[in-house]
Every structure is written in structure tokens, then in C-alpha cells.
Amino acid sequence: MPAPAQRERELTRIEARDVKRWLYQGSAEDLSFRDQVKALLSEPEFAPRASSSCAEQVQRCYARFQLLRERLDLRLRDVQERPARLFTALELAGVVDSALFNVLQNHYCLCGGTLLRYAESSPAIEGYLRELDSGETLGAFAVTELGFGSNAVSLQTRADYDPALEELVLSTPSPEARKFMVNAAFAGVPKLAIVMARLFVHGADRGVFPIVARLRTRFGPCPGVRISALSGAASAGPDPALLSFAGVRVPLHALLLGADAGLLADGTFWSSVPSPRARFSRSIEQVQLGRLCLSAAAATLTGASAFIAIKYAEQRRTFALRRPDLSVLEYRNHQRDVFSALAQAYASRCLIDFVVGKHQTTDPRERDYLFRISAATKAHVTYGAERAARQCRERCGAAALFEENRLSAFTARAQAMLTAAGDNQVLLLETARKMLLRRGYVRLPAAHPSLAAALGNPARLIGLLRERERRLLDELRGAVAHCRIADHERFTIWNENVNLALEATSAHASRLAAEAFASRLAELDSKHPAQGLFRLFALQELRPYLGFYLAEGLIHRAELKAHGSYLDAACRELRPFALELASAFDVPNSMLRAPLASDDYVAHYDHSVRQDEPAADRPERFQRGGPASSLGDR
């Protein structure tokens, strides 16, 4: 490390473990559980396996699920009673094995969570819960249909009620109505699914509701259930399939109507929610938990990407004028990308903690508010993860293309997250609609951030973000005010402003993240190096929209020109503490097993080469001191 950075480190020392305790606030039991999860994921059973067949990969994924379930004592009721445990297990498993994350999310958050949320207590329902908790059957979630994609409110899978037998008959009326990407293709793994289907009673469409349906037993697909395997992709789960139904009968208790609706044995249907669209929204609310788990996994992926890139850059040597042996991390261009990724990870972590806390303490009837903050969080965190993983992969060069170094897989995984659990743009547009109607949203007052404060001042940065949100939303409100006129013109008016709506809600998400980050930083000293991460994050959030801020008179021309200098100043402040801050995100390399993030990546590769050579041919001159096979952590 160069002498100036070393001197600055000595002046203001930080310990990764202290930052970690601040970042991951929770009870002693919660923190102990996190250590338990990390230790388990560091065991050989979770190490990457090369050159295995698709069937072996799927089998390994389900074996890992059973191991996690048993060793961590995961239970369905953790969704309601111990959600912090569930979040920790899912987000850490997600960076090790994305297919495993999908299995866990489907089983606990979506299938089990929907049962707990909507089912009336009965011996049959308790039987389903015991069966899923035992691990003998795994949960699946079947919403998306081949021909409808994000338009889930229009899905066509039918559930016709037969009052004579008090049963529902599931059917797939067309090829477009086949359920898409349901994890149920692998033979020998029994699956019980939550199937979103359109309920018909006496021929009348009553809306879309969740229904419990058994897809397969250990002997094969159930009668009337057709399962067609799709070519695998880890981001789509271990064994994605097309799913269709032909007269599949399920008992009436399998219809999960919740407290807002009911269906009597004689076919009398009632609902306190008059609109079929609103009934669908109520029936799909459990997805919000899945959305938050996905966001947590994305934040962890972002932190892991930054950790790998910073650990590698500390060791990677390059040259400069009169500096023949220099760490590549000394270059400001390198710092901008990898430190910005770390800043995004910290902001994402703080935002998720804020939103999870709100979900636990807010009245569930505040549906619009809870939807808005979870949808905005998912969009902001996953877009940030995709950008961070891509930049960190690029900064690590060709070595990051190898799967063992994780970053190429992280980049693909982050891309998949953009549309998982709801397409980001669809979520943001629905958020814009609720904000325009002021449903669960209060219009921001004018901020008028002072031009006298420096651009790096935290209060000014937040003021700028708030003011951009306010002005864009006011502009959008004025542009679509005419939507109250003739119905046939509403789409045209909305369509002309749809990109403005995306800008406004993206600005809203950015503001939420900055405020959540700043709120947590208030617990630290104003000189703590983590404060620099906030400045870097907020400055990067301004960067794409500097023209807007200048046009609106919110920044000076000189500030626009000097914006890059503010970024570099933040990076300069962070440089002495980068590795400690990256390590404090607590995604250790004992789990990741990325050679680039080892304590000595050259020694790691040298050890691999020498292991493959006959003992007599090993060139001793290449040996370095200490155990060369370590994948240790700073």
C-alpha cells in the first residue's frame, strides 16, 4: 500500500467487524444465525462442481436444499414468525447457488407463505404444511403463463367449481395459458404448487385466486398434469417446465380466498373486494415477500461483486510513470467503478432493512404504501446489482470470465433479477399510478436545496434527489390530468408519458435509498469512512441527470463541470479503507471460493497447477511462502 494511504489509515482506523455490527443490526441470535449460515455454505457440499450433467446439477441443488433445511432448522412458519432468519438464509445462499435460491424462495416465501396467508386453518391445510415442512414434498409457484408474461391479471388457467362434488376442476384452455418456468421437471421430487387460476362459479368469472394443486409424486406427474421440461438456466431455477392441466380435480379447501372472499358448498360466492383486478392484487400480495428476498439477494450479490473486485485490485500489479510496481486500485478510474459498486451495496442494504422493517410494523391494510416501497426497492436494488456486477466483471479483466471467479455468473444472475418477481418497469409504472392517485403516497413539499452548500454536502444531495422526484411527479401529474376525458384517449395520453412515469418513480426509488442510507449513517461519527460511501452513492445517483439539475437551476454550471472531481474526492477518501469496508459487507471468500478474492491469487493458481503435475516435474522456484491453497479472507 502506498505511504500516503498507509498514513491516512493509521490516522483513522476502522475494523471490518465493527462496521459489520453496524451494518447488520439484529439480535445476538440473528447474528449468530448468520455466522451459522456462512459456515454451512463454506462446507464442501456447497463448493462448485465442474463438468457435471444437467441432471447431476439438479439433483445436487435439491440435495443442498435438504441440507440447508435440516441443518438450519428452516420451517414454513419462519415466514411469519422468524423472517430475519429466512432472509439471511436466502440472501447468502443466493450468491453461492442461484438455483438453490429459487428453490428456497418458491418453497418458503411463495408456496408456504401463500398457504399461511390465505388458507383457513383445517386438518387438510395443516397436512399440507406438515408435508412441506418435512421436506418430503417441495413447494412450487405457478403464476406466469406462456402467452401473457407480465400481464398476470389476464391469465387464463381455469378453475371451474363443481358444486355436485364440491371440487374445483383445473384446466388449461389454450397453449397460451400454459404455466411457464415452474420448477417441476425433475423426476423423483414430489411437488405441491400454488397455482394462480381464474375461478368460474356457475359460469361466472369471479377473478384470479391461488389454488393448491399437487403436480407430481415420486412416481411421476399426477393424473391430468402435463409437465414439459424447458432447457435449463440456473437463473430460472434448477428444473423449469411448461405446465398444463386437463380436468385436474382438487377439493374445495384447496381454494385460498383469504378473509376477503368466500365460496359456499352450494356455489354461493361473495367478496368484499368488488373489482376482479383488485381481487387479483390481493391474491398475489405474498409475492411482495418474495420480491424483498430477491432484493436482499441482489444486495448481497452487489456486495460480493465489490468485495471480489477490490480484493483482486489490491493485489493486481500495474505500472505508472516512475511507479513500475503499482496496485491497479490506485487508479481513479478503477476506484470509481469498484467503490461505486460497494456504495451501491451499502445503500441497498440500508434500503432493504428499512422496507423490511416497515412490512413488519405497518398495518397490512396499508397495501398501496407497502406495494410502493417494496416495488421501488426491488427495481432500485436489482438495477444497481446488474450495473455493479457488470462493472466489477469488466474491471477484473479476462480472469473474471471464468465461472470460478463468480463475476460472470453474477452478471447473468443480476440480469435475470430485473424481471423476476415482477418486471422492474411494470412495477415502476404501477407505482407511478398509485403515486399519481396519492394512494399510500404523500406529495413531497418543495425542498429548495441551497446552492450555497457544497455539492458533496449530504443534506444538499438528499434535497436534490427529493426535488427531482417532486418536479418530475408534478410534471407527470400535469401531463396526464386529461386522462379523465374520453376513455379512448386515455391510453394515448398515458403512452405519451410512460417514460416520464418511469423517470419519476426511478427518482422516487433513488431518494428512498439515499434517505435510508443517510438515516443509518447518523449512528456513526461524521468522520467515519462509511460517510464517504454515502457521498459517492448520492453523487452517482445525480450523475445521469446533471442536465436536468442545471436546467432546473438546482446546480451551478461550475458544479456540473466539477462533478467528476467530487466523485474522485470521495474515492480518494475511501481508498485507505476500501478493503475493510468491502470485507465488512460480510460475504466471505470461504463461501465464494473465488480465486481472485483469495489472499494471494497467484499462489492459488500456482497451487492448482502444481497439484496437476507429477511430483518430480513441479518447479520449486515458483513456490511462494505459506500455504498456497488458501482461499482466505482479509
C-alpha positions in Angstrom: 0.0 0.0 0.0 1.5 3.5 -0.8 2.7 5.5 2.0 0.0 8.3 1.9 -2.8 5.7 2.1 -1.0 3.9 4.9 -0.6 7.1 6.9 -4.3 8.0 6.4 -5.3 4.5 7.5 -3.3 5.0 10.7 -5.0 8.3 11.4 -8.5 6.9 11.2 -8.5 3.1 11.7 -11.7 1.1 11.3 -12.2 -2.6 11.9 -14.4 -4.6 9.5 -16.1 -6.4 12.4 -17.2 -3.1 13.9 -18.7 -1.9 10.6 -20.3 -5.3 10.1 -22.0 -5.0 13.5 -23.4 -1.6 12.5 -24.5 -2.7 9.0 -26.2 -6.0 10.1 -28.1 -4.9 13.1 -30.1 -7.5 14.8 -30.3 -9.6 18.0 -27.4 -11.7 19.1 -29.4 -14.7 17.9 -29.8 -13.2 14.5 -26.1 -12.5 14.1 -25.2 -16.0 15.4 -27.5 -17.5 12.8 -25.8 -15.5 10.1 -22.5 -17.0 11.1 -24.1 -20.4 11.1 -25.3 -20.0 7.5 -21.9 -18.7 6.4 -20.2 -21.7 8.0 -22.6 -24.2 6.4 -22.2 -22.6 2.9 -18.5 -22.9 3.3 -18.6 -26.6 3.6 -17.5 -28.9 0.7 -21.1 -29.8 -0.2 -21.6 -26.2 -1.5 -18.4 -26.0 -3.5 -18.8 -25.5 -7.2 -18.7 -28.7 -9.3 -17.3 -28.6 -12.8 -18.3 -30.7 -15.8 -21.5 -32.2 -14.3 -24.6 -33.1 -16.3 -27.8 -31.1 -16.1 -29.4 -34.0 -14.1 -26.5 -34.1 -11.7 -26.8 -30.3 -11.2 -30.5 -30.5 -10.4 -30.0 -33.4 -8.1 -27.2 -31.5 -6.3 -29.4 -28.4 -5.9 -32.2 -30.4 -4.2 -29.7 -32.2 -2.0 -28.4 -28.8 -0.9 -31.9 -27.6 -0.2 -32.5 -30.6 2.1 -29.1 -30.0 3.9 -29.9 -26.3 4.5 -33.4 -27.1 5.7 -32.2 -29.7 8.2 -29.1 -28.0 9.5 -30.6 -24.6 9.8 -34.0 -25.8 11.1 -35.9 -23.8 8.5 -39.6 -24.0 8.8 -42.6 -22.6 6.8 -43.8 -20.6 9.8 -40.4 -18.7 9.7 -42.1 -16.6 7.0 -44.3 -15.1 9.7 -42.5 -15.8 13.0 -38.8 -15.5 12.1 -38.5 -13.7 8.8 -35.0 -12.4 9.6 -33.7 -16.0 9.6 -35.3 -16.7 6.3 -33.9 -13.5 4.7 -30.4 -14.4 5.9 -30.5 -17.9 4.6 -31.9 -16.9 1.2 -29.6 -13.9 0.5 -26.4 -15.8 1.4 -27.5 -19.0 -0.5 -28.2 -16.8 -3.5 -24.6 -15.8 -4.1 -23.4 -19.5 -3.8 -26.1 -21.2 -5.9 -28.8 -19.2 -7.8 -30.9 -22.3 -8.5 -30.9 -23.1 -4.8 -32.2 -19.6 -4.0 -35.1 -20.2 -6.4 -36.0 -23.5 -4.7 -35.9 -21.9 -1.3 -37.9 -18.8 -2.4 -40.6 -20.9 -4.0 -40.8 -23.4 -1.2 -40.9 -20.9 1.8 -41.8 -17.4 0.6 -44.3 -18.2 -2.2 -45.8 -21.6 -1.7 -45.6 -21.9 2.1 -46.2 -18.2 2.6 -49.3 -18.2 0.5 -50.8 -21.1 2.4 -50.1 -19.4 5.7 -51.5 -16.1 4.5 -54.7 -17.1 2.8 -55.8 -20.6 3.9 -58.3 -21.2 6.7 -57.0 -23.5 9.4 -58.2 -27.0 8.8 -56.8 -30.5 9.1 -56.2 -30.6 5.4 -54.2 -27.4 5.3 -52.2 -28.4 8.4 -51.5 -31.6 6.5 -50.1 -29.6 3.6 -47.9 -27.6 5.9 -46.5 -30.6 7.7 -45.8 -32.3 4.4 -43.9 -29.3 3.1 -42.1 -28.8 6.4 -40.9 -32.4 6.4 -39.1 -31.9 3.1 -40.7 -35.0 1.6 -42.6 -32.6 -0.8 -41.3 -29.3 -2.1 -43.3 -26.2 -2.9 -43.7 -24.6 -6.3 -45.4 -21.4 -7.5 -47.2 -21.3 -10.8 -48.3 -17.8 -11.9 -46.7 -16.7 -15.3 -48.4 -18.1 -18.4 -46.7 -18.5 -21.8 -48.9 -16.1 -23.7 -49.3 -13.4 -21.0 -45.9 -12.8 -19.4 -46.1 -9.8 -17.1 -49.9 -9.4 -17.8 -50.7 -11.8 -15.0 -54.0 -10.2 -14.2 -55.3 -11.6 -17.6 -54.1 -15.1 -17.1 -56.4 -17.8 -18.4 -55.9 -21.1 -16.4 -59.4 -22.1 -15.3 -60.7 -23.4 -12.0 -64.4 -24.3 -12.6 -66.3 -25.1 -9.4 -68.4 -28.3 -9.4 -71.0 -27.9 -6.6 -72.2 -31.5 -7.0 -68.8 -32.9 -5.8 -67.6 -29.8 -4.1 -64.4 -29.8 -6.2 -62.6 -27.4 -8.5 -61.6 -28.6 -12.0 -58.3 -27.1 -13.2 -57.8 -26.8 -17.0 -55.6 -25.1 -19.5 -57.8 -23.8 -22.2 -55.1 -22.9 -24.8 -51.4 -23.2 -25.5 -51.0 -19.5 -24.4 -52.4 -20.5 -20.9 -49.6 -23.0 -20.1 -47.8 -22.1 -16.9 -44.3 -21.1 -17.7 -41.0 -21.7 -15.8 -42.5 -23.8 -13.0 -39.8 -25.7 -11.2 -41.3 -29.2 -11.5 -39.5 -31.0 -14.3 -37.1 -33.2 -12.3 -38.5 -36.8 -11.8 -38.5 -38.1 -8.2 -39.0 -34.8 -6.4 -42.7 -34.5 -5.3 -44.1 -31.0 -5.8 -47.1 -29.2 -4.4 -47.9 -25.9 -6.1 -49.8 -22.8 -5.6 -51.5 -22.3 -8.9 -53.0 -18.9 -9.8 -56.2 -19.7 -11.7 -59.3 -17.9 -12.8 -62.3 -19.0 -10.7 -65.6 -19.7 -12.5 -68.7 -20.4 -10.4 -71.9 -21.2 -12.3 -70.2 -20.0 -15.5 -69.4 -16.5 -14.0 -65.8 -15.3 -13.8 -65.0 -14.4 -10.2 -61.4 -13.4 -10.6 -58.0 -14.9 -10.1 -57.2 -16.8 -6.9 -54.5 -19.1 -5.5 -55.3 -22.9 -5.5 -53.2 -25.7 -4.0 -52.6 -28.4 -6.6 -50.3 -31.5 -6.4 -48.1 -31.6 -9.5 -46.1 -34.8 -9.1 -45.3 -37.6 -6.7 -42.2 -39.6 -6.5 -43.8 -41.9 -9.1 -44.4 -39.2 -11.7 -46.8 -36.4 -12.7 -50.3 -36.6 -11.2 -53.2 -37.5 -13.4 -54.2 -34.7 -15.7 -51.0 -32.7 -15.1 -48.6 -32.4 -18.0 -45.1 -31.3 -17.3 -42.7 -30.5 -20.2 -39.1 -29.7 -19.3 -37.6 -26.5 -20.6 -33.9 -26.3 -21.3 -32.3 -25.3 -18.1 -31.0 -22.0 -16.9 -29.8 -21.5 -13.3 -31.5 -18.2 -13.1 -34.8 -19.9 -13.9 -34.4 -22.5 -11.1 -33.0 -26.0 -11.4 -35.7 -27.7 -13.5 -38.1 -25.2 -15.2 -41.0 -26.6 -17.1 -44.2 -25.8 -19.0 -47.2 -26.9 -17.0 -50.8 -27.6 -18.2 -53.9 -29.1 -16.7 -56.6 -31.4 -18.2 -59.5 -31.8 -15.8 -57.4 -31.9 -12.6 -59.8 -32.1 -9.7 -58.9 -30.6 -6.3 -61.0 -30.3 -3.2 -62.8 -27.0 -2.3 -60.5 -26.4 0.7 -57.6 -26.0 -1.8 -59.1 -22.7 -2.9 -57.3 -20.0 -0.9 -59.7 -17.0 -0.8 -58.4 -15.4 2.4 -60.6 -13.2 4.6 -61.9 -11.0 1.8 -64.0 -13.7 -0.1 -65.8 -17.0 0.3 -67.3 -19.8 -1.7 -70.0 -21.9 -0.1 -70.6 -25.6 -1.0 -73.7 -24.7 -3.0 -71.8 -22.3 -5.2 -72.7 -19.0 -3.4 -69.7 -16.7 -3.9 -69.1 -13.4 -2.0 -66.2 -10.9 -1.9 -65.8 -7.6 -0.1 -63.5 -6.6 -3.0 -65.7 -5.5 -5.9 -63.1 -5.3 -8.7 -61.6 -8.5 -10.2 -58.4 -6.6 -10.7 -58.3 -5.7 -7.1 -59.0 -9.3 -6.1 -56.0 -10.4 -8.1 -53.8 -7.8 -6.4 -55.0 -9.1 -3.0 -54.4 -12.7 -4.0 -50.8 -12.1 -5.2 -49.7 -10.0 -2.3 -47.4 -12.7 -0.9 -45.2 -12.1 -3.9 -44.0 -8.9 -2.1 -42.1 -11.1 0.4 -40.5 -12.9 -2.5 -39.7 -9.6 -4.0 -38.0 -8.4 -0.8 -36.0 -11.7 -0.5 -34.9 -11.2 -4.2 -33.8 -7.7 -3.4 -31.8 -8.9 -0.4 -30.1 -11.5 -2.6 -29.4 -8.8 -5.1 -27.8 -6.5 -2.5 -25.6 -9.4 -1.3 -24.6 -10.1 -4.8 -23.6 -6.5 -5.2 -21.5 -6.6 -2.1 -19.9 -9.8 -3.1 -19.0 -8.4 -6.6 -17.4 -5.3 -5.0 -15.5 -7.5 -2.5 -14.1 -9.7 -5.2 -13.1 -6.8 -7.4 -11.5 -4.8 -4.6 -9.6 -7.8 -3.1 -8.2 -8.6 -6.6 -7.4 -5.0 -7.4 -5.4 -4.6 -4.1 -3.1 -7.4 -5.4 -3.1 -6.8 -9.1 0.1 -5.0 -10.2 0.4 -2.5 -13.0 2.7 0.4 -13.8 2.7 4.2 -14.0 5.1 6.9 -14.7 8.1 6.4 -12.4 6.0 3.8 -10.5 6.8 0.4 -12.1 5.0 -1.7 -9.4 1.6 -0.2 -8.5 -1.7 -1.7 -7.4 -4.3 -1.1 -10.0 -6.6 0.1 -7.2 -4.6 3.3 -7.1 -6.1 4.4 -10.4 -9.1 6.7 -10.0 -11.0 5.2 -13.0 -10.7 1.8 -11.3 -11.8 3.2 -8.0 -14.9 4.9 -9.4 -16.3 1.6 -10.7 -15.5 -0.7 -7.8 -16.0 1.8 -5.0 -19.4 2.8 -6.6 -20.4 -0.8 -6.6 -19.6 -1.0 -2.8 -21.5 2.2 -2.2 -24.5 0.8 -4.1 -24.3 -2.4 -1.9 -24.4 -0.4 1.3 -27.3 1.8 0.2 -29.2 -1.3 -1.0 -28.6 -3.0 2.4 -29.9 0.0 4.3 -32.9 0.4 2.0 -33.9 -3.2 2.4 -33.6 -3.1 6.1 -35.9 0.0 6.1 -38.5 -1.7 3.9 -38.5 -5.0 5.8 -39.0 -3.1 9.0 -41.9 -1.2 7.5 -43.5 -4.5 6.4 -43.2 -5.8 9.9 -44.7 -2.8 11.7 -47.2 -1.3 9.2 -50.8 -2.2 9.2 -51.3 -4.8 6.4 -54.3 -2.8 5.2 -51.9 -0.1 4.0 -51.5 -2.1 0.9 -50.7 0.7 -1.5 -47.9 2.0 0.7 -46.3 -1.4 1.2 -46.5 -2.2 -2.5 -44.9 1.1 -3.4 -41.9 0.8 -1.2 -41.3 -2.9 -2.0 -41.7 -2.4 -5.7 -39.4 0.7 -5.7 -36.8 -1.2 -3.6 -36.8 -4.2 -5.9 -36.3 -2.0 -9.0 -33.6 0.2 -7.5 -31.6 -2.7 -5.9 -31.7 -5.0 -8.9 -30.8 -2.3 -11.4 -27.9 -1.4 -9.1 -26.8 -5.0 -8.8 -26.8 -5.5 -12.6 -24.7 -2.4 -13.1 -22.3 -3.2 -10.3 -21.7 -6.8 -11.3 -21.1 -5.8 -14.9 -18.7 -3.1 -13.9 -16.8 -5.3 -11.4 -16.5 -8.0 -14.0 -15.1 -5.6 -16.5 -12.6 -4.1 -14.1 -11.3 -7.6 -13.2 -10.5 -8.3 -16.8 -10.4 -11.7 -18.6 -9.9 -13.6 -15.4 -13.4 -12.7 -14.3 -14.9 -14.6 -17.3 -14.1 -17.9 -15.6 -17.0 -19.1 -13.6 -14.9 -20.0 -10.6 -14.4 -16.2 -10.1 -18.2 -15.7 -9.8 -18.5 -12.3 -11.6 -19.6 -13.6 -15.0 -22.3 -15.7 -13.2 -23.2 -12.7 -11.0 -23.7 -10.6 -14.1 -26.1 -13.1 -15.7 -27.9 -13.6 -12.4 -28.4 -9.9 -11.9 -29.9 -9.6 -15.4 -32.4 -12.3 -14.5 -33.4 -10.4 -11.4 -34.6 -7.4 -13.4 -37.7 -9.3 -14.5 -38.0 -11.9 -11.7 -40.9 -11.4 -9.2 -42.3 -8.7 -11.4 -40.7 -6.8 -14.4 -39.0 -3.7 -13.0 -40.6 -1.4 -15.5 -44.1 -2.8 -14.9 -43.6 -2.4 -11.1 -42.4 1.2 -11.5 -45.4 2.0 -13.8 -47.8 0.6 -11.3 -46.0 2.6 -8.6 -46.4 5.7 -10.7 -50.2 5.1 -11.0 -50.5 4.8 -7.2 -48.4 7.9 -6.6 -50.4 9.9 -9.0 -53.6 8.9 -7.2 -51.9 9.6 -3.9 -52.7 6.1 -2.7 -50.2 5.4 0.0 -48.1 8.4 -1.0 -47.9 12.0 0.2 -46.6 14.6 -2.2 -43.2 16.0 -1.2 -43.0 19.7 -0.2 -40.7 21.9 -2.2 -37.2 21.4 -0.9 -35.3 24.4 -2.5 -31.9 22.9 -1.7 -29.4 25.7 -1.0 -26.9 26.5 -3.7 -24.5 27.7 -1.1 -23.8 24.3 0.3 -21.1 22.2 -1.4 -22.3 19.6 -3.9 -20.9 16.9 -1.6 -22.9 18.0 1.4 -25.2 15.2 2.4 -28.2 17.4 3.2 -27.9 19.1 -0.2 -27.6 15.8 -2.0 -30.8 14.4 -0.5 -32.5 17.7 -1.1 -31.6 17.5 -4.8 -32.9 13.9 -5.0 -36.2 14.9 -3.3 -36.7 17.9 -5.6 -36.1 15.9 -8.8 -38.8 13.4 -7.6 -41.2 16.2 -6.7 -40.8 18.1 -10.0 -41.0 15.0 -12.2 -44.1 13.8 -10.5 -45.7 17.3 -10.8 -44.8 17.3 -14.5 -46.3 13.8 -14.9 -49.5 14.8 -13.0 -50.0 17.8 -15.3 -49.4 15.8 -18.4 -51.9 13.0 -17.6 -54.5 15.2 -16.0 -56.6 14.9 -19.2 -56.9 11.1 -18.7 -60.2 11.9 -17.1 -61.6 12.6 -20.5 -62.9 10.1 -23.1 -61.8 6.5 -22.4 -60.5 6.0 -25.9 -57.9 8.8 -25.4 -56.6 7.6 -22.1 -54.1 5.1 -23.5 -52.7 7.6 -25.9 -52.1 10.2 -23.2 -50.6 7.6 -20.8 -48.4 6.1 -23.5 -47.0 9.5 -24.4 -45.9 9.9 -20.8 -44.9 6.4 -19.9 -41.2 7.2 -20.0 -41.7 10.2 -17.8 -43.6 8.0 -15.3 -40.6 5.6 -15.2 -38.2 8.6 -14.6 -40.4 9.9 -11.8 -40.6 6.5 -10.0 -37.0 5.8 -10.5 -36.2 9.1 -8.9 -38.5 8.1 -6.0 -36.6 4.9 -5.5 -33.3 6.7 -5.6 -34.5 9.1 -3.0 -35.7 6.3 -0.7 -32.3 4.6 -0.9 -30.4 7.8 -0.1 -32.6 8.6 2.8 -32.4 5.1 4.3 -28.6 5.2 3.9 -28.3 8.6 5.5 -30.6 7.6 8.4 -28.4 4.7 9.3 -25.2 6.7 8.9 -26.5 9.1 11.6 -25.5 6.3 14.1 -21.8 6.8 13.1 -19.3 9.5 13.7 -19.4 12.2 11.0 -15.8 11.4 10.1 -16.4 7.6 9.7 -15.2 6.4 6.3 -18.6 4.9 5.6 -19.8 8.6 5.2 -17.7 8.7 2.1 -19.7 5.7 0.7 -22.9 7.8 1.0 -21.4 10.8 -0.8 -20.2 8.5 -3.6 -23.6 6.8 -3.9 -25.6 10.0 -3.9 -23.2 11.7 -6.4 -23.5 8.8 -8.7 -27.3 8.9 -8.4 -27.1 12.6 -9.6 -24.7 11.9 -12.4 -27.1 10.8 -15.3 -29.4 13.7 -14.6 -26.9 16.6 -14.3 -28.5 18.3 -17.3 -31.9 18.2 -15.5 -30.5 19.8 -12.4 -28.7 22.5 -14.4 -31.8 23.3 -16.4 -33.9 23.5 -13.3 -31.5 25.9 -11.6 -30.6 23.4 -8.9 -26.9 23.4 -9.5 -24.3 25.8 -11.0 -22.5 25.3 -14.3 -19.3 25.1 -12.4 -20.7 22.3 -10.3 -21.8 20.4 -13.3 -18.2 20.6 -14.7 -16.7 19.7 -11.3 -19.0 16.7 -10.7 -16.2 14.3 -11.7 -13.9 16.0 -9.2 -16.4 15.4 -6.4 -16.5 11.7 -7.3 -12.7 11.5 -7.3 -12.5 13.2 -4.0 -14.9 10.7 -2.5 -12.8 7.8 -4.0 -9.6 9.4 -2.6 -11.1 9.5 0.9 -12.3 5.8 0.6 -9.1 4.4 -0.8 -7.3 3.7 2.6 -10.4 1.9 4.0 -11.7 0.1 0.9 -10.8 -3.4 1.8 -12.1 -3.1 5.4 -15.4 -1.7 4.1 -15.7 -4.4 1.4 -14.9 -7.1 4.0 -17.5 -5.7 6.4 -20.3 -6.5 3.9 -19.7 -10.0 5.2 -19.8 -12.2 2.2 -16.5 -14.1 2.9 -14.5 -15.9 0.4 -14.7 -19.1 2.3 -18.3 -19.1 0.8 -17.5 -17.6 -2.6 -14.3 -19.6 -3.2 -13.3 -17.1 -5.9 -9.5 -17.4 -6.6 -9.4 -13.6 -7.4 -10.6 -12.8 -3.9 -8.1 -15.1 -2.1 -5.3 -13.7 0.0 -2.8 -14.5 -2.8 -4.5 -15.2 -6.1 -1.2 -16.0 -7.8 -0.3 -18.6 -5.2 -3.8 -20.1 -5.5 -3.4 -20.7 -9.3 0.2 -21.9 -8.8 -1.0 -24.4 -6.2 -3.6 -25.7 -8.7 -1.0 -26.1 -11.4 1.4 -27.9 -9.1 -1.4 -30.3 -8.0 -1.9 -31.3 -11.6 1.8 -32.0 -12.2 3.7 -35.2 -11.3 5.7 -34.5 -8.1 9.0 -34.8 -10.0 8.0 -32.1 -12.5 6.9 -29.4 -10.0 9.1 -26.3 -10.4 10.1 -25.4 -6.8 11.3 -22.0 -7.9 7.7 -20.9 -8.3 6.7 -21.7 -4.7 5.7 -18.8 -2.5 5.8 -18.8 1.2 2.9 -20.2 3.3 0.1 -22.5 2.4 -0.7 -21.8 -1.3 -4.1 -23.3 -1.4 -5.8 -20.9 0.9 -8.9 -19.0 -0.2 -8.8 -17.0 2.9 -10.4 -13.6 3.7 -8.9 -10.3 4.7 
